[in-house]
Amino acid sequence: MPRSQWSVEEYVQGVCRGDRVALGKAITLVESTRSDHQVLAQQLLERLAFLPTEATLRVAVTGAPGVGKSSFIEALGMYLVERGQRVAVLAIDPSSAVSGGSILGDKTRMERLSASEQVFIRPSPAGDTLGGVARKTRETVRLVEAAGYHTVFIETVGVGQSEVAVRHITDVFLLLLLPGAGDELQGIKRGIVEMADLLVVNKADGDRLPLAHQAQGYYRNAVQLLPPHPSGWVPRVLMCSSAEGSGIAEVWQAVQEAVQQFHQSGYFDRQRRQQALYWLRQSVEDELRRRFYRNEAVQQLLSTLEAEVAEGRLSPFAAADRLLQAYDGRLSQGPPE
C-alpha cells in the first residue's frame, strides 16, 4: 500500500511506537482541510484518545518577538535530553497577513535540539487563528503524547494579549522577558502576566546582567499586585541566559515545583478537565463556522450582502441576521427589492 494511503491502524501503530516519520504524517493528516483527511484524522484521534500514555507535561513558552523563545527552548530542551527525557516542540510561526505564508524556521533556529533522536520539532503556521496557537495545536499535542514524549513545549507566536488559547492547552505557562524593564514594564499586558506561572528574564549575560537584575526586581514587585493563583502557587521571577546556559537548571526546578504544587492542591486535574470542556465548545464553534460558510443558502446571499455592507446600504448587523436566517432556513426568498 502506498505510504500516502495509510490506514488508521498504520497511523496508530506508527505513532505509538514513537516513529517520527509516522508522527509527522499523522500531524499533517490532522492539519489537512480535505474532507476525507478530516474523517481519517477523527478516527485516528478517537483511537488514541483512550490508549494509556505516560504522563506528559505541557509547557507554554511565550513572550514578545525577539525575546529569544527558540534559543531558550533549545537550551532547556537540551538540558532535559541530557537527563534522558524525550522532548517535543510545537512551534507556531506567525503567518503573513498578505500572503498567508509562514517562514517555519524553528528547525534552523534549534540546530542542536533538532539533531537529537530524542526530540521532535514541528513548526506550524498560525494562519488566521488567534490565541497564539495554530488551529490544530491541541490535536497535535495529543499525538506527541501518544508517541511517548515526556515534555511538550508550545512556542507561541508572541503577539501580546491574544496569547490566550495556549492557556487552555498547557499545564505551565512561562513568560519570557527581556532585560531592562523600567518603562517597558508598562508595555506588558496585565492579562498575560496574570496567566504566567513563571516569568523568566532571558539574555541575562554580559553587559545586560545589571539590567536583568533590575528587571527581575521590577517584575517581582509587579507579581505581588496580582490576584492569588487558584493553586496557591506564587509565580516565580527568574533569570537565565540561553546563550551561556546559566539559570536553565533553576528554571526547570521551578517548573517542577509549580507542577508539584498544582498536583497537591488538585489544581492540575481541575485544569485538565476544564481544558477538555473548553475544547469541546471550541470544536463545536469551529464546526458550526465551517458548516455555516459551506451552506448553499449562505453562499448565495453572502457576496450580495457583503457588497451592500461595503457600500453602506446595509448594516453589518442586519446582514449577519439575514445570513443566519438563511442558514436556519427561515429566509425562503431573496432579499427585498
C-alpha positions, 0 to 999 in steps of 0.5 A: 500500500502506498505510504500516502494511503495509510490506514488508521491502524498504520497511523496508530501503530506508527505513532505509538511506537514513537516513529517520527516519520509516522508522527509527522504524517499523522500531524499533517493528516490532522492539519489537512482541510480535505474532507476525507483527511478530516474523517481519517484524522477523527478516527485516528484521534478517537483511537488514541484518545483512550490508549494509556500514555505516560504522563506528559507535561505541557509547557507554554513558552511565550513572550514578545518577538525577539525575546529569544523563545527558540534559543531558550527552548533549545537550551532547556530542551537540551538540558532535559535530553541530557537527563534522558527525557524525550522532548517535543516542540510545537512551534507556531510561526506567525503567518503573513497577513498578505500572503498567508505564508509562514517562514517555519524556521524553528528547525534552523533556529534549534540546530542542536535540539533538532539533531537529537533522536530524542526530540521532535520539532514541528513548526506550524503556521498560525494562519488566521487563528488567534490565541497564539496557537495554530488551529490544530495545536491541541490535536497535535499535542495529543499525538506527541503524547501518544508517541511517548514524549515526556515534555511538550513545549508550545512556542507561541507566536508572541503577539501580546494579549491574544496569547490566550488559547495556549492557556487552555492547552498547557499545564505551565505557562512561562513568560519570557522577558527581556532585560531592562524593564523600567518603562517597558514594564508598562508595555506588558499586558496585565492579562498575560502576566496574570496567566504566567506561572513563571516569568523568566528574564532571558539574555541575562549575560554580559553587559545586560546582567545589571539590567536583568537584575533590575528587571527581575526586581521590577517584575517581582514587585509587579507579581505581588499586585496580582490576584492569588493563583487558584493553586496557591502557587506564587509565580516565580521571577527568574533569570537565565541566559540561553546563550551561556546556559546559566539559570536553565537548571533553576528554571526547570526546578521551578517548573517542577515545583509549580507542577508539584504544587498544582498536583497537591492542591488538585489544581492540575486535574481541575485544569485538565478537565476544564481544558477538555470542556473548553475544547469541546465548545471550541470544536463545536464553534469551529464546526458550526463556522465551517458548516455555516460558510459551506451552506448553499443558502449562505453562499448565495446571499453572502457576496450580495450582502457583503457588497451592500455592507461595503457600500453602506446600504446595509448594516453589518448587523442586519446582514449577519441576521439575514445570513443566519436566517438563511442558514436556519432556513427561515429566509425562503426568498431573496432579499427585498427589492 
